[in-house]
Structure formats: structure tokens, C-alpha cells
Amino acid sequence: MRYVTRALREIYTSLSAAGWIWVGLHTTGPQAPAAARRLTDPPAAHPEQLCPHIPLTRTERALQRRLMAPIGDKD
């Protein structure tokens, strides 16, 4: 009976770890949040570089305000 209990415990642990990996969580315990970082403009010659001569649309300005707001602020 001891071997069956040990085998079931190992199976449970393995399936639990596989499930947490599938969900995207880690079984090693809570981790510190990633350091907050500010978004910067793409480098020069990047395909997503903005054209300075074209003004932002209303939606783009709203998105820019939300992205530049400090983390934790809510609209």
C-alpha cells in the first residue's frame, strides 16, 4: 500500500506541475512583480516608428494618455 500511495502522490505532483505550467503559473511559490518600466519610442528606422508630420487621431491620443499614466491609475 505504501508504494501505491507514493506512486499516486508522485503522479499528482507531476500532473499539478504540468497543469500550472499550462496555465502559465509557477509551482515554486509567489514571485516578486516585474519592475515597472516606461514605454519608449521605437528606435529610428523601426517599422513602427511614428511619422512626426502626421498628427495622432483622437483614439491614438487617448491610448497614449493611458500608456503614459503611472501604473495603478485608473481612467
C-alpha positions as CSV (number, residue, x, y, z in Angstrom):
1,M,0.0,0.0,0.0
2,R,2.9,2.3,0.7
3,Y,4.1,2.0,-2.9
4,V,0.7,2.8,-4.3
5,T,0.4,5.9,-2.1
6,R,3.8,7.1,-3.1
7,A,3.1,6.5,-6.8
8,L,-0.2,8.4,-6.6
9,R,1.5,11.3,-4.8
10,E,4.2,11.5,-7.5
11,I,1.5,11.3,-10.2
12,Y,-0.5,14.1,-8.5
13,T,2.6,16.3,-8.2
14,S,3.6,15.7,-11.8
15,L,0.1,16.5,-13.1
16,S,-0.2,19.5,-10.9
17,A,3.1,20.9,-12.1
18,A,2.1,20.3,-15.7
19,G,-1.2,22.0,-15.2
20,W,0.4,25.0,-13.6
21,I,2.8,25.3,-16.5
22,W,-0.1,25.0,-18.9
23,V,-1.9,27.8,-17.1
24,G,1.2,29.9,-17.0
25,L,1.8,29.9,-13.3
26,H,4.8,28.5,-11.4
27,T,4.7,26.0,-8.6
28,T,7.8,27.4,-6.9
29,G,5.7,29.9,-5.0
30,P,4.8,33.6,-5.3
31,Q,7.3,35.7,-7.3
32,A,8.0,39.4,-7.0
33,P,6.2,41.5,-9.6
34,A,8.3,42.6,-12.5
35,A,9.8,46.1,-12.2
36,A,7.5,48.7,-13.8
37,R,9.1,50.3,-16.8
38,R,8.1,53.1,-19.0
39,L,7.4,52.6,-22.7
40,T,9.7,54.4,-25.1
41,D,9.5,55.2,-28.7
42,P,10.7,52.6,-31.2
43,P,14.3,53.1,-32.4
44,A,14.9,55.0,-35.6
45,A,14.2,53.1,-38.8
46,H,11.9,50.7,-36.9
47,P,8.9,49.7,-39.0
48,E,6.6,51.0,-36.2
49,Q,8.3,54.4,-35.9
50,L,5.7,57.2,-35.9
51,C,5.7,59.9,-38.7
52,P,6.2,63.2,-36.9
53,H,4.3,65.2,-39.5
54,I,1.1,63.2,-39.1
55,P,-0.9,64.1,-36.0
56,L,-2.3,61.4,-33.8
57,T,-6.0,60.6,-34.0
58,R,-8.3,61.1,-31.1
59,T,-8.2,57.3,-30.3
60,E,-4.4,57.3,-30.5
61,R,-4.1,60.3,-28.2
62,A,-6.4,58.5,-25.7
63,L,-4.3,55.4,-25.9
64,Q,-1.1,57.4,-25.5
65,R,-2.5,59.1,-22.3
66,R,-3.4,55.6,-20.9
67,L,0.1,54.2,-21.7
68,M,1.9,57.2,-20.2
69,A,-0.2,57.2,-17.0
70,P,1.6,55.8,-13.9
71,I,0.8,52.2,-13.1
72,G,-2.2,51.8,-10.9
73,D,-4.0,54.9,-12.1
74,K,-7.5,54.2,-13.5
75,D,-9.4,56.1,-16.1
